[in-house]
Amino acid sequence: MPTYAYACKDCDHAFDIVQSFSDSSLTECPECQGALRKKFNSVGVVFKGSGFYRTDSRDAKGSTVSAAPAAPSPAPAAAPATAAASS
């Protein structure tokens, strides 16, 4: 179950409470019976390390995104023919 943070608008009392997703939000401060507001914090999931981003290096055969076809390379220039010395 997630933990929600609340703060009182009147007395600035702040507290955290564990509530189910289906529970309704609290509206009354337990200290002064004033109006509460729900505080929203940053997301609790942090992705650290390599492998989480599209730009990370990874094995090409394990990737689900196909790579763009490579441009055809130009034909190698022919070496100048040299006259073979005949004997």
Long-range contacts (C-beta under 8 A, 24 or more apart in sequence): 4-38, 5-38, 5-39, 5-41, 6-36, 6-37, 6-38, 6-39, 7-36, 7-37, 7-39, 8-32, 8-34, 8-35, 8-36, 8-37, 9-34, 9-35, 9-36, 9-37, 10-34, 10-35, 14-39
